[in-house]
Amino acid sequence: MTKKVALIYSGCIKHYDKAFASIKKHLIENNKDFDFDIFLTFWDITGKYVNKKMYSQKEIIDYMDINSKISNDDIQNVKKIFNTNNIFIENYEESKPIILKKAEELINIYQRDQGRIYGYCSMFYSLYKSYINFIEKSENNYDITIRLRYDLVLGTPIYLNKIDINKVICNQYTNNFGVVNGVVNDWFIITNTHNLKRISNLFNVIDTIAKKCIKRYNNKKDAIFAEYLLTTIISDLEIDIEFVELFLKIYR
């Protein structure tokens, strides 16, 4: 019986055409015995993230420097590139208060006004909505789910029949100082649907996970990062993590 794979994209669409070519080459075309469905959730705006470290509470709202609304031409091009009609366009203005509320909870926990907090909450909200909008409502039972970014370039061939889908398969997080052992890179994650369902709930319990994250890493400096929050919830759920060495980069 052919196994089914759900590719779940979420976030802000940017550089997706060039990045998706690498996903087709190294993932989809290398696994012709698998059926792939592609699901896209993205904001109804385009923009870029402002490169600032510190934000007041008011400025967090404007962490994304919005350039314009997504046009119908943009949507049609996305459908063409990804060859899918499984698209959910999230209203940024309607979602912003929900995300901001969670960001404020984290600010109170970390005692820091930091713009990246809003960005992380936005990312986890988008992942949560992706699961709710598509996988939970789908009539298909997916054996494998893969979470990834629109601008992610994959440079390593992946063969899904060699992967233990009961684990979370991912790279280790790399910061400016090098690889951080034992911390999940949130750009690209492979696991089964049941695991993803529980992991995607991070947005709803992010305040609880943040407190556990601070205790786990014994500081607030590292625990503020999305990768540490993600690692904490996966460990809290007692899901095994298998770190692999995939060539990943973000297309700029």
N, C-alpha and C positions, 0 to 999 in steps of 0.2 A: 504494500500500500504506500502510495506516494506521500511523503511528509509535507506539511504545509508550513510556510514561513511568512511571518508578518514583519515587514520593514516599517518601523514607526518613526517618522520624522516629526519633529516639533520645534517650535521657536520662530525666529524671524528668517524669512527666505532671503538668502544672499549667496551669490557665487554657486548656486546649486547646479547649473548646467555643466560646468567644468568638473565639479566635485563628483557628481553622480556618474560621470563616465568611468571614474575609478571604481565605484561600487559595482557597476555592471561588469567590468572587466575582472575584478579580483574576487567578487562574491557571487553574483548571479550566474555568470557564464561558467564558473567553476563548479556549480552545483545544479546541473541540468536535471538531476533526478528529484529535485525538490520543486514544489510549486510556490512561487513568490507572489504575495499581494503587497502592494505599497499603499501606506496610509499617510496622508499629509495633514498636519494641523499647523496653521501659521496665523500670525496677526494680520489684521487688515491694514497695516501700515508698513512702510519701509523706513529704515533709519539706521543709525549707528549708535553704539554705546559710547557715552562720553568718557574720556580718559581722565577721570578725576578720582582721587583717593577718598576725600572726605566730603560728606554732604550733610547739610542740615536736613531736618525732617521734611521740610517743604520741598527741597531740591530732589529728594529721593523720587518724588513723583515724576520728575522730568529726567530720570536717569537715561532714558532712551531719547536721543536727539532725533525727533521724527522729521523725516524729509517729505513724505507724501503718502497718500492712500494707495493701496494696491488697486491697480486698474484691471479692467476686464481683459485687456491684452496680456497683462502679467499672469492672470489666472489661466488663460488659454495656453500660454507658453509653458507654464508649470505642468499642465495636463499633458502637453505634447512631450516634454522632456522625460517625465516620469511614467508616461503611458498609463495613467490611472485617473479614475473619476472619484476615488475615495479621498475627498478633500473636505476639510472643515475649516472655515475661516473665522477666527476668533476676533470679536470686537474688542479692540484695545481699550477704548474709553470705558466700556462696561466692566471689563475685567480688572482695570486698574485699582479701583477701591478694594476689591477682594484681595488682590496681591499686596497692596499697601498695608492692609490690616495685618497680614502675616509678617510683613517686613517690620512693622512697628513692634510686634511681639518679640522678634529677634533682636531688635535694637535694645529693648528693655532687658533682655537676657544678657546680651554681650556688653551692654553699656557703651556702645559705640555707634556713632552716626556714620555709617559707611554705605556709599552708593551701591557697592557690589551686592549688598544684602538684598536690595530690591531686585537686582538682576537674577540672583539665585532663586528667589521666591517665584519670579516670573517663569524661569526655566522649569521648576518643579510643578508649577501650576499647569504649564503647557503639556508636560508629560502626563499628568493626571487626567487632563481633559482628553488627550489622545487615546488613552486607554478606555475611558468612559464612552467616548463618541464612536469608537470603532470596534475594539476587541470585545468589549463587554456586550455590545449589541450585535455582533457578527453571528451569523448562522454557522460559520466555520469554526472548527476547533483547531487552533494553531499549535503545532508541536514546538515551534521555535519562534521567539520574538526577538527582534533586534532593534535596540534604541540607538538612534544616531542623529547627528546634526546635518543641516542642509549644506554647510560649507566644509564638511569633512572629506578629506582625500585619503583613500586607503591605498597603501602601496604594497601590501602583503597578500598573497593568495590565501583564501580561507576555504577549507573543506569541511562542511558541516557534519558529514558522516563520521568525522573523527572527534567530534566535540561531545562532552558530557553536558547535556542541556539541563540537568538537574542542578548544575552549578551556575554561578555568574561568571562568565568568561569576559575578561577585559584586560587592558593594559594597566600598568601601575601609573599613578599620577606623577607627572614631572613638573617641577617648578623651576624658577630661575637658577636654582642651585643643583639641579639634577633630579634623579629618580627618588621618589619618596616611597620607601618599601612599605607594602601592606596597605596602601591607600588607592582607592579605585579612581581610574580616569573616567570621567563621565561622558566623554565624547562618543563612545561606541561600546555597547554592552549587549552580549548575547546570553539568553537564558530561556526558560520555558514560560508559558503564559501564566501559570499559577504564581511563579516567582515575581514576574513583572507586575501582576495585579497588586501584590502586597508592597512591592517597592514603590510603585507609582502613588501609593497612598501617603508618601512622605509629606506632600504639601499639607495634608490635613492634620498631621501630627508633628509638624516641624518644630514647634516649641518644645515638646517633650524630647524629641531627638536631639535638639540643640543642647539641652541640659545634660543629656547622656554623653553627647559628643565632647563637651567641655571636661566632664569627669574622665572620659576614656583617654583623652590626650593630655589631661592635666594642665590645660591652659586655654585661654580664650583667643589667643592670636591665631593658632592653626585651626581651631574648631569653627571659626567663622566661615571657612571655605566650603563650597558646595561638595567638593570631593570627599571631605572629611564627614560631612553630614550623610552623604550617600553611603559611605563605608560603614558608618555607625548603624544605619537602619538595616543594611544587609546583614551585618553581624548580629544585630538585635533580633532579627527574624531567624537566625541560625541557618542561613543559607551559605553554603560553602562557596568560596571565591577561588577561581583558578586564574592566576595572572599569566598572561602570554606576552610575547614580544611582537606586536604588530607595528608596521610602519604607518603612523597616523600623523597627519598635519592638517591645520586649518588653512583653507585657501584664502589668501588676502588679496 
